[in-house]
Amino acid sequence: MRVILAEDSTLLREGLVRLLVEEGHEVVAAVGDPGALVDAVAGHRPDIVVADVRMPPTHTDEGLRAALAIRSRWPGTRVLVLSQYVEKRYATELLSGDVDGVGYLLKDRVAHVSDFLEALERVGAGGTAFDPEVVRQLLARTSHADPLGTLTPREREVLDHMAQGCTNASVAARLHVSQSAVEKHVNAIFDKLGLSHVTGYSRRVLAVLRYLGS
């Protein structure tokens, strides 16, 4: 894949460049600020952008806001956000739109390099990759929403894994239940959240994300 990296830490940025090149990806640009990131996307039109949330000048949410601008201006660009924390306001905005090709990982919770590379490949292929803690914190903002409140604890657990981009088979393996049991939970979730009429893969993620902005 053709990748653009946005990370203000030179050491981490160069390490990621080396890792991605060794894995066969083409790093077409590696930048350290959000302005340079948007310019690089305009000039190179990559397959995927990997962006840190905290970037200059304030080191708060510039990277995430740049990711939102990129998704708005070039909707087909995949975006994988890396952060040390959950920036709820802009994360909600990012994940409440078209979530195909979007990921949000917490740096401190990426236990293995293979986890990062798997997430990169998944998002680059148009899937999703959300850290469970990101999902948990964003769901906490919407615990007042009646549709989510109708879910059973097991259905919410299944929903959490769905939002991470897991297939039914993966959810079944993680929860140590049969795939048919997971399918029943998924169908119940769609019914309770009013998504039975929605077609396509994206409704699996919409089951969580459509209520994040409410």
Helices and strands as residue ranges (DSSP letters): E 2-6, H 10-22, E 26-31, H 34-44, E 48-52, H 62-73, E 78-83, H 88-95, E 102-106, G 107-109, H 113-124, E 128-130, H 132-141, H 146-149, H 153-163, H 168-175, H 179-192, H 202-209
